Amino acid sequence: MIRPLILALSVFALVVSAQEATPRPAGDKLAPYYPTPESVVERMLKFGGLKRGEKMFDLGSGDGRVVVMAAEKFKADATGIEIDTDLYRQSMDRIKSLGLEKHARIINGDITQQDFSSANLLTVYLLPNSNEKIRPMLEKQLKKGTRIVAHDFMFKGWTADKEEHIPDDGEGRSHTLYLYIR
């Protein structure tokens, strides 16, 4: 009776220890995970004028669908930033299974700790207060001509160069895209 109990406690202790040892990126989650419909992903990349070979970053990349489409369909050099370790792993598994490792990658980290100075295009689907939090960093880092496509939530203090409204296509809600050119 005591041996099975000791064994169970030992296994439990190993599991807890392994979970605590799993590295977690520092920083706060800037938005809940809410996947963008594939049709909207494509519209975002077209709206941002993504071209072959350009460097694009998806801030808060979730399951990696924007990064995958940017690399696969638009032939861009695509990088996602995702703080959630499980979503990071899921994204990287998909990138590997599609053979896109040369053109697509996900960084498991905090958006506010990254350098976006090489970006031609950024895609963003964060909450308004999160956009406000990262705006000063982007203003310092982004080179002239960098394009930013924000999904549904504007950047306070910036004037959008273009807006596109996407009516509900059967998924239950409409979308708005905002294009900013720095």
Wavefront OBJ file of the C-alpha trace (Angstrom):
o trace
v 0.000 0.000 0.000
v 2.775 2.416 0.907
v 4.919 1.559 -2.150
v 2.216 2.567 -4.706
v 1.608 5.785 -2.755
v 5.341 6.620 -2.743
v 5.548 5.804 -6.449
v 2.534 8.021 -7.227
v 3.964 10.897 -5.195
v 7.344 10.516 -6.916
v 5.733 10.634 -10.380
v 3.659 13.675 -9.344
v 6.792 15.443 -8.065
v 8.603 14.730 -11.366
v 5.700 16.114 -13.409
v 5.480 19.291 -11.307
v 9.255 19.710 -11.473
v 9.244 19.317 -15.268
v 6.441 21.864 -15.641
v 8.303 24.362 -13.481
v 11.484 23.799 -15.505
v 9.751 24.567 -18.823
v 11.041 28.002 -19.834
v 8.359 30.633 -20.145
v 9.036 33.918 -21.925
v 8.966 36.975 -19.710
v 6.244 39.527 -20.326
v 2.508 39.857 -20.449
v 0.125 38.381 -22.954
v -1.102 41.334 -25.037
v -4.267 39.671 -26.373
v -6.259 36.476 -26.003
v -5.809 33.845 -28.696
v -8.538 34.367 -31.266
v -7.687 32.916 -34.684
v -8.146 35.127 -37.728
v -10.165 33.457 -40.499
v -7.954 32.352 -43.426
v -9.872 34.642 -45.807
v -9.052 37.632 -43.586
v -5.395 36.541 -43.286
v -5.054 36.665 -47.066
v -6.794 40.062 -47.219
v -4.419 41.410 -44.539
v -1.328 40.355 -46.495
v -2.693 41.716 -49.783
v -3.848 44.935 -48.092
v -0.326 45.385 -46.712
v 1.142 44.880 -50.192
v 3.380 41.983 -49.140
v 5.839 41.065 -51.899
v 8.123 38.107 -52.531
v 11.249 38.213 -50.346
v 10.050 40.989 -48.034
v 10.496 40.649 -44.283
v 7.227 40.463 -42.426
v 6.446 39.999 -38.762
v 3.180 38.889 -37.173
v 2.916 40.255 -33.636
v 1.106 37.730 -31.477
v 1.171 35.007 -34.112
v -1.111 32.496 -32.364
v -1.198 29.269 -34.374
v 1.076 30.722 -37.063
v -1.493 30.971 -39.854
v -0.388 34.474 -40.956
v 3.282 33.458 -41.003
v 2.548 30.252 -42.916
v 0.467 32.022 -45.564
v 3.024 34.833 -45.910
v 5.812 32.307 -46.554
v 3.836 29.781 -48.579
v 1.616 31.944 -50.788
v 3.441 35.296 -50.850
v 7.016 33.878 -50.697
v 7.951 36.334 -47.947
v 10.529 35.917 -45.179
v 7.993 35.558 -42.356
v 8.492 35.673 -38.587
v 5.875 35.397 -35.874
v 6.226 36.379 -32.246
v 4.173 34.285 -29.811
v 4.445 34.281 -26.023
v 2.301 31.163 -25.464
v 4.588 28.119 -25.487
v 1.899 25.683 -26.668
v 0.910 27.916 -29.613
v 4.594 28.409 -30.440
v 5.135 24.630 -30.581
v 1.976 24.092 -32.634
v 3.108 26.776 -35.099
v 6.626 25.414 -35.441
v 5.286 21.877 -35.953
v 3.101 23.133 -38.801
v 5.963 25.114 -40.357
v 8.183 22.003 -40.237
v 5.477 19.722 -41.618
v 5.046 22.089 -44.585
v 8.813 22.346 -45.159
v 8.808 26.131 -44.709
v 11.684 26.411 -42.198
v 13.852 28.481 -44.575
v 11.185 31.153 -44.974
v 9.068 30.951 -41.806
v 9.775 30.878 -38.108
v 8.131 31.665 -34.785
v 9.943 33.277 -31.872
v 8.649 32.135 -28.492
v 8.929 35.472 -26.766
v 7.563 38.819 -25.719
v 6.669 41.271 -28.507
v 8.024 44.183 -26.473
v 11.489 42.590 -26.371
v 11.943 42.189 -30.151
v 13.633 44.226 -32.865
v 11.402 44.972 -35.869
v 13.758 47.413 -37.616
v 14.209 45.053 -40.599
v 10.451 44.768 -41.242
v 8.788 45.721 -44.497
v 5.368 44.704 -43.123
v 3.935 44.065 -39.664
v 0.577 42.408 -39.042
v -1.082 43.017 -35.694
v -4.226 41.629 -34.057
v -3.893 42.930 -30.525
v -6.225 44.753 -28.160
v -6.358 48.597 -28.271
v -4.406 49.023 -25.019
v -1.754 46.620 -26.326
v -1.429 48.586 -29.566
v -0.980 51.692 -27.438
v 1.682 49.912 -25.357
v 3.792 48.860 -28.384
v 3.288 52.030 -30.464
v 6.256 53.995 -28.971
v 8.553 51.012 -29.534
v 7.425 50.709 -33.164
v 7.857 54.456 -33.723
v 11.489 54.151 -32.599
v 12.313 50.954 -34.500
v 10.495 51.017 -37.822
v 12.236 52.404 -40.883
v 10.537 54.846 -43.213
v 8.065 53.079 -45.486
v 7.338 50.139 -43.178
v 3.720 49.058 -43.508
v 1.561 47.988 -40.574
v -1.777 46.205 -40.983
v -3.863 46.258 -37.806
v -6.836 43.909 -37.623
v -9.972 45.366 -35.997
v -8.201 47.707 -33.574
v -6.592 51.009 -34.572
v -3.389 52.485 -33.201
v -4.405 55.485 -31.110
v -2.420 58.535 -32.182
v -1.795 57.285 -35.721
v -3.930 58.080 -38.751
v -4.587 55.122 -41.008
v -3.484 55.599 -44.617
v -6.254 53.219 -45.716
v -9.103 51.255 -44.160
v -10.852 48.193 -45.479
v -14.127 46.869 -44.124
v -14.746 43.163 -44.655
v -18.406 42.194 -44.332
v -19.451 39.043 -42.496
v -18.785 36.112 -44.797
v -20.756 33.625 -42.741
v -18.469 33.311 -39.719
v -20.612 35.617 -37.599
v -18.891 38.983 -37.687
v -17.330 41.601 -39.926
v -13.719 42.819 -39.790
v -11.871 46.093 -40.333
v -8.268 46.421 -41.485
v -6.175 49.546 -40.940
v -3.046 50.225 -43.007
v -0.378 52.530 -41.614
v 2.745 53.523 -43.516
v 5.509 54.910 -41.294
l 1 2 3 4 5 6 7 8 9 10 11 12 13 14 15 16 17 18 19 20 21 22 23 24 25 26 27 28 29 30 31 32 33 34 35 36 37 38 39 40 41 42 43 44 45 46 47 48 49 50 51 52 53 54 55 56 57 58 59 60 61 62 63 64 65 66 67 68 69 70 71 72 73 74 75 76 77 78 79 80 81 82 83 84 85 86 87 88 89 90 91 92 93 94 95 96 97 98 99 100 101 102 103 104 105 106 107 108 109 110 111 112 113 114 115 116 117 118 119 120 121 122 123 124 125 126 127 128 129 130 131 132 133 134 135 136 137 138 139 140 141 142 143 144 145 146 147 148 149 150 151 152 153 154 155 156 157 158 159 160 161 162 163 164 165 166 167 168 169 170 171 172 173 174 175 176 177 178 179 180 181 182
